[in-house]
Amino acid sequence: MPPDLSYKWPYSALEAASGWEAGGDTPFRQRDLPETPRQLAHDSRWPAFFPSPICFVTTANGEEIAFEKVVGPSIVNRFPYIAALSFCREELSDRHHVRGRFAELLESGGSVAIQFLPQGDQLVRAMKAIAEISENRTSERLAIAGLETRSAKTVDAPILKDAYLVYEGKLVKPGKDFSGDPIYDKPWSDVGSHRVYFIEITAIQLREDIAQGKSQISWGGLPEWKPDPSLPSATGVSPKSGMAEHYQKGYTPRYKFPAANTVAFESDDHAHGMAIKHLAALPQDQIEVDNDRARWPCFFPSPTAMITTWTSDKQANLMPCGSTTIISRHPLIIAPCISYSAINERYGPRASLDIIRQAGSFGCGVAYIDENLTKAIRYSGTTSFTDDPDKIANAGLSVSPRARAPQLNESPIHFECDVVGEIRLGTHIMFLGEVKSILVRQDLTPDTPMTWSPWADIKEADGAPSPANGAPL
Ligand SMILES: Cc1cc2nc3c(=O)[nH]c(=O)nc-3n(C[C@H](O)[C@H](O)[C@H](O)COP(=O)(O)O)c2cc1C
């Protein structure tokens, strides 16, 4: 039997002893943050669930190699193509401790390989080595775990022989965005307990059988859950007239890559059973103004956060945001990345951008796999508030009036955040939202938990194989 690599949340009842209180006459429990250092030292697991993938990362400085796992790697900017990786820089607990040696090697060598292993023995061994071999002996982990490596194409960091997907990248250099404003004066930002590194992707390697469409990556972008039928659930979309065509665009939380509704992986090189795509050095040269070609060039696991806001005249808005991750544990900081660029329709400024700036706060709901919620995400994720100020109701959802941001009644978990900063990234703004309180619906319990797999799976392709090199599909 393959090991079960999924998580369930909550692990135990949300009790007063750990700061959870009944939410008056609402069906939600509430917990306020930040925690005290003592509470954190006792238990620094995230106080509530947020769907995050996990990747493995190597770095090297010419002499030594370091090996880590990162929870919540995220693509945060499109041009240049940037991944954010966040590492703990404060001693909070046994779980959240300083990744000092890794940071030293990364900052001196300047490159990483972000990698994904198929579910199975190698993945389990990699996780075990990271858990059991201390951080200051990070360079021994690969050898002790018996994980074989080979050279990368564009960086010094080695690649795990069995990785099915690799993003090679370098610490980003200072530059200018399309409006001439400076970006990345430093390749990292210190945010709360963590240092967030911005990695410019130089090449992507994808296992050849996947690139050819013989196998598919299968990823659940949202957790699975069964709500209590007597509590609110999405009722189905009734789009504003004229918007019906618009929302038909595909989004599915059960994502397969490659498939008829995805881009094909356009490789320009092949080696070691991998198809390889190099990214142009300058963001200007990466741009494809065509909407479809501006899509991400390959699969990268991401969740979908439900970002809610109040406009200045107290109208509620919702923007699904895939580039959302937790980047600091203390204080707990959620970072949605929202497009401000005017490159094309796909990467145009979002109404939510100015609304968040004006409000100084936002909400972040967690959705789950459900047909009506999927339709609601499609509609609200392709329709701007500018075109439909009633988009939440038209998406089949409803809100409760909380002070910081509207709360979606259909989201079983909702984080309320104050904006404590923003980082300009080139095409996207990363908002830093400090979580002030968390609301959890009472039908989410240890007996009726959410199930989440942070790992994608590789399966034999179903249906007709997707064309290999050649777009659009
Ligand atoms: C699944 C999904 C994920 C998305 N992720 C992002 C994202 O990370 N950043 C972004 O700027 N837009 C993202 N979008 C697009 C916005 O949700 C969309 O442009 C929305 O209509 C913006 O609404 P607004 O103009 O009312 O703010 C996503 C859309 C979908 C369907």
The ligand as an SDF file (V2000), in Angstrom:
LIG
                    3D

 31 33  0  0  0  0  0  0  0  0999 V2000
   -8.4960   30.1400  -10.0190 C   0  0  0  0  0  0  0  0  0  0  0  0
   -8.1410   31.5860  -10.2380 C   0  0  0  0  0  0  0  0  0  0  0  0
   -6.9550   32.0920   -9.7040 C   0  0  0  0  0  0  0  0  0  0  0  0
   -6.6000   33.4430   -9.9080 C   0  0  0  0  0  0  0  0  0  0  0  0
   -5.4380   33.9040   -9.3790 N   0  0  0  0  0  0  0  0  0  0  0  0
   -5.0890   35.2120   -9.5470 C   0  0  0  0  0  0  0  0  0  0  0  0
   -3.8900   35.7150   -8.9760 C   0  0  0  0  0  0  0  0  0  0  0  0
   -3.1440   35.0050   -8.3140 O   0  0  0  0  0  0  0  0  0  0  0  0
   -3.5990   37.0300   -9.1470 N   0  0  0  0  0  0  0  0  0  0  0  0
   -4.4020   37.8590   -9.8810 C   0  0  0  0  0  0  0  0  0  0  0  0
   -4.0960   39.0580  -10.0150 O   0  0  0  0  0  0  0  0  0  0  0  0
   -5.5310   37.3880  -10.4740 N   0  0  0  0  0  0  0  0  0  0  0  0
   -5.9020   36.1000  -10.2980 C   0  0  0  0  0  0  0  0  0  0  0  0
   -7.0630   35.6190  -10.8470 N   0  0  0  0  0  0  0  0  0  0  0  0
   -7.8850   36.5280  -11.6820 C   0  0  0  0  0  0  0  0  0  0  0  0
   -8.8260   37.4060  -10.8540 C   0  0  0  0  0  0  0  0  0  0  0  0
   -9.5290   36.6380   -9.9020 O   0  0  0  0  0  0  0  0  0  0  0  0
   -9.8120   38.0800  -11.8080 C   0  0  0  0  0  0  0  0  0  0  0  0
   -9.1180   38.9350  -12.6890 O   0  0  0  0  0  0  0  0  0  0  0  0
  -10.9320   38.8240  -11.0970 C   0  0  0  0  0  0  0  0  0  0  0  0
  -11.9710   39.0380  -12.0210 O   0  0  0  0  0  0  0  0  0  0  0  0
  -10.5000   40.1400  -10.4940 C   0  0  0  0  0  0  0  0  0  0  0  0
  -11.5910   40.7470   -9.9010 O   0  0  0  0  0  0  0  0  0  0  0  0
  -11.6430   42.2790   -9.4950 P   0  0  0  0  0  0  0  0  0  0  0  0
  -11.3000   43.0710  -10.7300 O   0  0  0  0  0  0  0  0  0  0  0  0
  -13.0660   42.4990   -9.0530 O   0  0  0  0  0  0  0  0  0  0  0  0
  -10.6420   42.4720   -8.4070 O   0  0  0  0  0  0  0  0  0  0  0  0
   -7.4400   34.2810  -10.6680 C   0  0  0  0  0  0  0  0  0  0  0  0
   -8.6240   33.7700  -11.2360 C   0  0  0  0  0  0  0  0  0  0  0  0
   -8.9810   32.4300  -11.0200 C   0  0  0  0  0  0  0  0  0  0  0  0
  -10.2420   31.8870  -11.6280 C   0  0  0  0  0  0  0  0  0  0  0  0
  1  2  1  0
  2  3  1  0
  2 30  2  0
  3  4  2  0
  4  5  1  0
  4 28  1  0
  5  6  2  0
  6  7  1  0
  6 13  1  0
  7  8  2  0
  7  9  1  0
  9 10  1  0
 10 11  2  0
 10 12  1  0
 12 13  2  0
 13 14  1  0
 14 15  1  0
 14 28  1  0
 15 16  1  0
 16 17  1  0
 16 18  1  0
 18 19  1  0
 18 20  1  0
 20 21  1  0
 20 22  1  0
 22 23  1  0
 23 24  1  0
 24 25  2  0
 24 26  1  0
 24 27  1  0
 28 29  2  0
 29 30  1  0
 30 31  1  0
M  END
$$$$
